């Protein structure tokens, strides 16, 4: 299997999910705006999202996939199936317990996570009710992540990549058609999250059956593979907790800012997730199983070469996205959200956060490529130490940007972006020092081509974008057409410049590790 083709497959499915995500956010912005109810939804949804990254996409996957790949490659089908059964059973019991605690303890959680909401009784009560509705989502998504780890290890990338689209479809449907029937319309979105989790889990059943890996109940925490995963999960949980704690602290601080601040950060973060998911998550997804196999087989030169391929591809696709987000902030935000309850002032406030976030986009995506190099070697501790350092740096920068320079929500976003760059830099240095990664020849020539193409694209985008006032004026259909033309012009100028400088798609073809 060609890894570049796998990347395009995963990115294509992720693109579908992200487009649906923008439709979802456009629906939320139009129906609810950036008001108290939207702030409540953003905080309530952040809690199951935090635990999703902790139990599912984060710590669990980091510990589980390398061990699963080792079992598959060395111990055969029966031993692998035994591992899957026991891990699935233990995961279900633990996360079900966490979900129940979340439902029962929702008022206490919200007092900790959004203390600024407590002064507004209605806002606080709505946030608590939404939290109780959405918290079971963590159980569904943890099992979905288990399935994704299995399917990705078997090089079945399409279903795991498509699965997030179902959450967006459920939220769009509930926001558009069910909200008017609720006494508090925002509750429809809470039930949309619950429904999306059920649909995502149901989609995994048939693909797992086809490869003979549908889990069966087997409770055995003493099973050797389970013990190894639990041992790795300890530091992995700490590492993911540190990263999520940084975001959580920022939301706590933002809850004291003017109404709408949490929502402005939410919408900017959603725009950042587009390239992050399209590139970072997709590359991490296809790299981790291959890197784990190369480590298991002690093929370290190939390990380094594969990582080098991933880094070049990341920079090739991430840096233009980073530049485009900075230049096209207002066109993007106004085209996607400027309608209904979402005002021109909201556009400008979201732009402030998006510009600050975009500073760290390259770092954010590089972390998702560099960190799997440690996970594949079953080294969780090093990324954890770096994550803790980045957390401390984030909060120190918050003091400077928020309290000294008074940047408010934009200062919080800037701290996150700069900390991501710091995190990526330290991961890179760690790999070099361990001689796990040795850069391949040709980086100087590659960098020249890349930055020359970025200069061409930046000049084209700056010339054709127009003024801020133009984008804030009424005209939804004209904005869509104008933005589409700009995006096409930017893409053609960038890839055209790369082609003129001698870079070809075949330069990035690479076979999957067998």
C-alpha positions in Angstrom: 0.0 0.0 0.0 1.3 3.5 -0.9 1.5 5.6 2.2 0.9 8.8 0.2 -2.3 7.3 -1.1 -3.3 6.2 2.4 -2.6 9.8 3.6 -4.9 11.2 0.8 -7.6 8.6 1.7 -7.5 9.5 5.4 -7.2 13.2 4.6 -10.1 12.9 2.2 -12.4 11.4 4.8 -11.2 13.9 7.4 -11.9 16.7 4.9 -15.5 15.5 4.6 -15.7 15.5 8.4 -14.2 18.9 8.7 -16.5 20.4 6.0 -19.5 18.9 7.9 -18.0 20.3 11.0 -18.0 23.8 9.5 -21.6 23.3 8.4 -22.3 22.3 12.0 -20.6 25.4 13.4 -22.3 27.6 10.8 -25.7 26.2 12.0 -24.7 26.8 15.6 -23.5 30.3 14.8 -26.6 31.2 12.8 -29.1 29.8 15.3 -27.4 30.6 18.6 -24.7 33.2 17.8 -21.9 33.8 20.3 -24.1 34.2 23.4 -24.5 32.7 26.8 -26.1 29.4 25.5 -23.2 28.9 23.1 -20.7 29.5 25.9 -22.5 26.8 27.9 -22.4 24.3 25.0 -18.7 25.0 24.4 -17.8 24.4 28.1 -20.1 21.3 28.5 -18.8 19.7 25.2 -15.2 20.4 26.3 -15.5 17.9 29.2 -16.3 14.7 27.2 -13.9 16.0 24.6 -11.1 16.2 27.2 -11.8 12.7 28.4 -12.1 11.5 24.8 -8.5 12.6 24.3 -7.5 11.1 27.6 -9.1 7.7 27.4 -9.6 7.3 23.6 -7.6 9.2 21.0 -4.8 10.2 23.4 -3.3 8.1 26.2 -5.1 4.9 25.3 -4.1 4.9 21.6 -0.5 5.8 22.4 -0.2 2.9 24.7 -2.4 0.4 22.8 -1.4 0.6 19.2 2.3 -0.2 19.5 1.5 -3.3 21.7 -1.3 -4.4 19.3 1.1 -4.0 16.3 3.6 -6.1 18.2 1.1 -8.9 18.9 -0.1 -8.9 15.3 3.4 -9.0 13.8 4.9 -11.5 16.3 2.3 -13.5 18.2 -0.3 -14.3 15.6 -4.1 -14.0 15.3 -5.3 -15.9 18.4 -3.0 -14.0 20.8 -4.0 -10.7 19.2 -7.7 -11.5 19.5 -7.2 -12.5 23.1 -5.5 -9.1 23.7 -8.4 -7.2 22.0 -11.0 -9.0 24.0 -9.4 -8.2 27.3 -8.5 -4.6 26.6 -12.1 -3.9 25.3 -13.7 -5.4 28.4 -11.5 -3.4 30.8 -11.8 -0.2 28.8 -15.6 -0.5 28.8 -15.9 -1.0 32.5 -13.5 1.8 33.4 -15.0 4.4 31.0 -18.6 3.5 31.9 -17.7 4.2 35.5 -16.1 7.6 34.6 -19.2 8.4 32.5 -21.5 7.7 35.5 -19.4 9.9 37.8 -19.5 12.7 35.3 -23.3 12.6 35.1 -23.7 12.6 38.8 -21.0 15.2 39.5 -21.8 17.6 36.7 -22.5 20.6 39.0 -19.2 20.3 40.8 -17.3 19.8 37.5 -18.8 23.0 36.1 -17.9 25.0 39.2 -14.3 23.9 38.7 -14.1 24.2 34.9 -16.1 27.5 34.5 -16.2 29.2 37.9 -17.2 32.5 36.1 -20.5 30.9 35.1 -21.6 30.4 38.7 -22.7 34.0 39.0 -25.3 33.5 36.3 -27.8 30.9 37.5 -29.4 30.2 34.2 -26.1 29.9 32.3 -24.7 27.6 35.1 -27.9 25.4 35.1 -27.8 25.0 31.3 -24.2 24.1 31.3 -24.8 21.4 34.0 -27.8 19.9 32.1 -25.8 19.8 28.8 -22.9 18.1 30.6 -25.2 15.4 31.9 -26.6 14.7 28.5 -23.3 14.6 26.7 -21.0 12.9 29.2 -21.9 9.3 28.1 -20.4 10.2 24.8 -17.0 9.4 26.3 -18.0 5.7 26.5 -19.1 5.5 22.9 -16.0 7.3 21.6 -13.6 5.3 23.7 -14.8 2.1 22.1 -14.7 3.8 18.7 -11.1 4.6 19.3 -10.4 1.0 20.3 -11.9 -0.1 16.9 -9.9 2.6 15.1 -6.7 1.3 16.6 -7.5 -2.2 15.4 -8.6 -1.2 11.9 -5.6 1.1 11.4 -3.2 -1.6 12.4 -4.8 -3.8 9.7 -4.3 -0.8 7.3 -8.1 -0.3 7.1 -8.1 3.5 7.3 -11.3 4.6 5.6 -13.9 3.7 8.3 -12.0 5.3 11.2 -11.4 8.4 9.1 -15.0 8.7 8.1 -16.5 8.0 11.6 -16.2 11.6 12.9 -18.6 12.7 10.2 -21.5 11.0 11.9 -21.2 13.3 15.0 -21.3 16.3 12.7 -24.3 15.0 10.8 -26.2 14.3 14.1 -25.5 17.8 15.4 -26.5 19.5 12.1 -29.8 17.5 12.1 -30.6 18.2 15.7 -29.6 21.9 15.4 -31.7 22.5 12.3 -34.7 20.3 12.8 -35.0 19.4 16.5 -34.0 22.6 18.3 -37.4 24.4 17.9 -39.1 21.5 19.7 -37.0 21.9 22.9 -38.0 24.3 25.6 -34.3 25.2 25.8 -33.2 24.8 22.1 -29.5 24.4 23.0 -30.4 21.0 24.6 -31.0 19.7 21.1 -27.2 19.9 20.5 -26.5 18.0 23.7 -28.7 15.1 22.4 -27.0 15.5 19.0 -23.7 14.6 20.7 -25.2 11.6 22.4 -26.8 10.4 19.1 -23.6 10.9 17.2 -21.7 8.7 19.7 -24.2 5.9 19.2 -24.0 6.1 15.4 -20.2 6.2 15.5 -20.0 3.0 17.6 -22.5 1.1 15.4 -20.5 1.8 12.3 -17.5 -0.1 13.7 -19.2 -3.5 14.1 -19.2 -4.8 10.6 -15.6 -3.8 9.7 -14.3 -5.5 12.9 -16.3 -8.6 12.1 -14.8 -8.8 8.7 -11.3 -9.0 10.1 -12.3 -11.3 12.9 -11.5 -8.8 15.7 -15.0 -7.9 17.1 -14.3 -7.9 20.8 -15.9 -10.4 23.2 -16.3 -9.9 26.9 -13.2 -11.3 28.7 -12.2 -9.7 32.0 -8.6 -10.5 32.7 -6.6 -7.4 33.9 -3.6 -9.8 34.6 -3.2 -10.7 30.9 0.4 -9.8 30.0 -0.5 -7.5 27.1 -3.0 -5.7 29.2 -0.5 -5.2 32.0 2.0 -3.7 29.5 -0.6 -1.3 28.1 -1.6 -0.2 31.6 2.1 0.4 32.4 2.4 2.6 29.3 -0.9 4.3 30.0 0.3 5.7 33.3 2.7 8.2 31.8 0.5 8.6 28.7 -2.4 9.7 30.8 -0.2 12.2 32.6 1.1 13.5 29.2 -2.4 13.9 27.7 -3.7 15.3 30.9 -1.1 18.0 30.9 -2.0 19.1 27.3 -5.7 19.1 28.1 -5.1 20.8 31.4 -3.6 23.7 29.5 -6.7 24.1 27.4 -8.9 23.7 30.5 -7.1 26.4 32.4 -7.6 28.7 29.4 -11.3 28.1 29.4 -11.5 28.8 33.1 -9.7 32.1 32.6 -11.9 32.9 29.6 -15.1 32.3 31.7 -14.2 35.6 33.5 -13.9 37.6 30.3 -16.8 39.4 28.6 -19.7 37.3 27.3 -18.8 35.5 24.1 -15.1 35.0 24.9 -15.4 31.3 25.3 -17.3 31.1 22.0 -14.8 33.2 20.1 -12.1 30.8 21.2 -14.3 27.9 20.3 -14.9 29.1 16.7 -11.2 29.9 16.2 -10.2 26.5 17.6 -12.6 24.9 15.1 -10.9 26.6 12.2 -7.5 25.5 13.5 -8.8 21.9 13.7 -9.3 21.8 10.0 -5.6 21.7 9.0 -4.7 20.0 12.2 -7.0 17.1 11.6 -6.5 17.0 7.8 -2.8 16.8 8.1 -1.6 16.1 11.7 -4.1 13.5 12.7 -4.0 11.8 9.3 -0.2 11.6 9.2 0.0 10.4 12.8 -2.6 7.8 12.0 -0.8 6.3 9.1 2.7 6.6 10.6 2.2 5.1 14.0 1.5 1.4 12.9 4.4 1.5 10.4 6.9 3.1 12.9 5.9 0.5 15.5 6.6 -2.4 13.1 9.9 -0.9 12.1 10.9 -0.6 15.8 9.7 -4.1 16.5 11.9 -5.4 13.6 14.9 -3.2 14.6 15.0 -1.5 11.2 16.2 1.8 12.5 17.5 3.3 9.3 14.1 2.8 7.7 12.5 4.2 10.9 14.5 7.4 10.5 13.8 7.6 6.8 10.0 7.2 7.3 10.0 10.0 9.9 12.0 12.2 7.5 9.4 11.6 4.9 6.7 12.5 7.4 8.4 15.7 8.4 8.9 17.0 4.9 5.3 16.2 3.9 4.1 18.0 7.1 6.0 21.2 6.3 5.0 21.0 2.7 1.3 21.0 3.6 1.3 22.8 6.9 3.2 26.0 6.2 0.9 27.2 3.4 -2.1 26.4 5.6 -0.6 28.5 8.4 0.1 31.4 6.0 -3.4 31.2 4.5 -5.1 31.2 7.9 -3.3 34.4 8.8 -4.1 36.2 5.6 -7.6 34.9 5.1 -8.8 35.1 8.7 -11.7 37.5 8.1 -12.8 36.0 4.7 -12.9 32.6 6.3 -14.8 33.6 9.5 -17.3 35.9 7.7 -18.0 33.3 5.0 -18.6 30.5 7.5 -20.3 32.3 10.3 -21.5 35.8 9.5 -25.2 35.4 9.5 -28.2 35.3 11.9 -27.0 36.0 15.5 -23.3 36.1 14.6 -22.3 39.7 14.2 -19.4 41.6 12.5 -17.9 42.3 15.9 -17.9 38.5 16.6 -16.0 38.1 13.3 -13.3 40.5 14.4 -13.0 38.9 17.9 -12.7 35.4 16.4 -10.0 36.8 14.0 -7.9 37.9 17.0 -7.9 34.4 18.4 -7.4 32.8 15.0 -4.3 34.9 14.2 -2.9 34.1 17.6 -3.6 30.3 17.2 -2.1 30.3 13.6 1.3 31.2 15.0 1.5 27.7 16.5 -0.2 25.7 13.7 3.1 24.2 12.4 4.1 23.2 16.0 0.7 21.7 16.7 0.9 19.5 13.6 4.6 18.6 14.0 3.8 17.3 17.5 1.3 14.9 16.0 4.1 13.6 13.7 7.0 13.6 16.1 5.3 12.2 19.2 4.4 8.9 17.5 8.1 8.3 17.0 8.4 8.0 20.8 5.1 6.1 21.2 6.2 3.5 18.5 9.4 2.9 20.6 7.1 2.5 23.7 8.7 5.6 25.2 5.9 7.6 26.7 7.9 9.3 29.4 9.9 11.7 27.2 6.8 13.3 25.5 5.2 13.6 29.0 8.2 15.5 30.4 8.2 17.8 27.4 4.4 18.3 27.7 4.7 19.3 31.4 7.4 21.9 30.5 5.1 23.2 27.7 2.2 23.5 30.2 4.4 25.6 32.6 5.5 27.8 29.7 1.9 28.3 28.6 0.8 29.6 31.9 3.8 31.9 32.2 3.0 33.3 28.8 -0.7 33.7 29.9 0.5 36.0 32.7 2.4 38.1 30.1 -0.1 38.2 27.3 -3.3 38.3 29.4 -2.5 40.3 32.5 0.5 42.4 31.3 -0.5 43.1 27.7 -4.3 42.8 28.2 -4.9 40.6 25.1 -7.7 38.7 26.9 -8.9 35.7 24.8 -6.3 36.4 22.0 -3.6 36.2 24.6 -4.8 32.7 25.7 -4.7 31.5 22.1 -1.2 33.0 21.5 0.1 31.1 24.6 -1.3 27.8 23.3 0.2 28.4 19.8 3.7 29.3 21.1 3.7 26.4 23.5 2.9 24.0 20.7 6.0 25.3 18.8 8.1 24.8 21.9 6.7 21.3 22.4 7.6 20.3 18.8 11.1 21.8 19.0 11.9 19.8 22.2 10.5 16.6 20.7 12.7 17.1 17.6 15.8 17.8 19.7 15.1 14.6 21.8 14.9 12.4 18.6 18.1 13.9 17.3 20.0 13.4 20.6 18.9 9.8 20.7 20.0 9.4 17.1 16.5 8.0 16.4 16.1 10.5 13.7 18.9 11.5 11.3 17.9 14.0 8.5 18.2 12.7 5.0 20.1 14.6 2.4 18.4 17.4 0.4 16.9 19.5 3.2 18.5 22.7 2.1 17.2 22.4 -1.5 13.8 21.4 -0.2 13.6 24.4 2.2 14.5 26.8 -0.6 11.7 25.5 -2.9 9.2 25.5 0.0 9.8 29.1 1.1 10.0 30.4 -2.5 6.6 28.9 -3.1 5.2 30.3 0.1 6.4 33.8 -0.9 4.6 33.4 -4.3 1.4 32.2 -2.6 1.5 34.9 0.1 1.8 37.7 -2.6 -1.1 36.2 -4.6 -3.4 35.9 -1.5 -2.6 39.4 -0.3 -3.3 40.9 -3.8 -6.7 39.1 -4.3 -8.2 39.1 -0.8 -9.5 42.7 -0.6 -10.4 44.8 2.4 -11.9 43.7 5.8 -14.9 46.0 5.2 -15.7 44.2 2.0 -16.0 40.9 3.9 -18.1 42.3 6.7 -20.7 43.7 4.3 -23.9 41.7 3.6 -23.8 39.1 0.8 -23.5 35.4 1.8 -23.4 34.0 -1.8 -20.9 36.5 -3.1 -18.6 35.8 -0.1 -18.6 32.1 -0.9 -17.8 32.6 -4.6 -15.1 35.2 -3.7 -13.5 33.0 -1.1 -13.6 29.9 -3.4 -11.7 31.9 -6.1 -9.1 33.1 -3.6 -8.5 29.6 -2.3 -8.1 28.2 -5.8 -5.7 31.1 -6.7 -3.6 30.4 -3.6 -3.4 26.6 -4.2 -2.6 27.0 -7.9 0.1 29.6 -7.2 1.7 27.5 -4.4 1.7 24.1 -6.1 2.5 25.7 -9.4 5.6 27.4 -7.9 6.7 24.1 -6.4 6.3 22.4 -9.7 8.2 25.1 -11.5 11.0 24.7 -9.0 11.3 20.9 -9.8 9.2 19.3 -7.0 7.1 16.4 -8.2 4.4 14.2 -6.5 6.6 11.1 -7.2 9.2 12.5 -4.8 6.8 11.7 -1.9 5.7 8.2 -2.9 6.4 5.6 -0.3 5.3 2.1 0.3 3.7 1.1 3.6 5.8 -1.1 5.9 5.2 -4.8 5.4 
